[in-house]
Each structure stands twice: as C-alpha cells, then as structure tokens.
Amino acid sequence: MRFVVDRIEGEVAVLEGPDGFRDVVLAELPDGIREGDVLEWVEEEGAGGPRPGRSGTGAGTWRVVVPEEGADPYAGLKTDDGDVKL
C-alpha cells in the first residue's frame, strides 16, 4: 500500500493514500522524510491486514520508495492527465 507525504505538521505527517488522508506520528516513519516522498507500508508475514500508521493495530513497517536515478518517483502512480493516483 503506497502513500504520499502531503505535509508535515509538527510531530505528525499527513499522508494521502488510496482511502484518503491519515495522520501518522513522525516517530513511526523513516528518518528524514519530506513532503512529496512516496512511502510504502510493507505488511509483516502472517499479520491480519495492514493498518499503517495506527500504532499497535497492524504489523508492518514503512519504507521510502526510492526511484532509480533519473526515474520519476511517481511513475505508475499518475493518471493520463498527470495527477498522482493512489
């Protein structure tokens, strides 16, 4: 499941994902994230289902999606008119 960091407000990152926006405490996310970064929630094997950003309700980890050099980090996430789809 992928999310885009919409903004950072104090100690909280606001992420936009397939089901809308959610607030995630920065301490739960990889160090150094910035607005516009693409994050992926990787569910741990055997977990009951991803519940990213909700402490204690899902087993998994966040990782920053790093594109290859020169590649568009939003490739595959864009609509025909250039908007990012999630």
C-alpha positions, 0 to 999 in steps of 0.5 A: 500500500503506497502513500504520499507525504502531503505535509508535515505538521509538527510531530505528525505527517499527513499522508494521502493514500488510496482511502484518503488522508491519515495522520501518522506520528513522525516517530513511526516513519523513516528518518528524514522524510519530506513532503512529496516522498512516496512511502510504502507500508510493507505488511509483516508475514502472517499479520491480519491486514495492514493498518499503517500508521495506527500504532499497535493495530497492524504489523508492518513497517514503512519504507521510502520508495526510492526511484532509480536515478533519473526515474520519476518517483511517481511513475505508475502512480499518475493518471493520463492527465498527470495527477498522482493516483493512489 
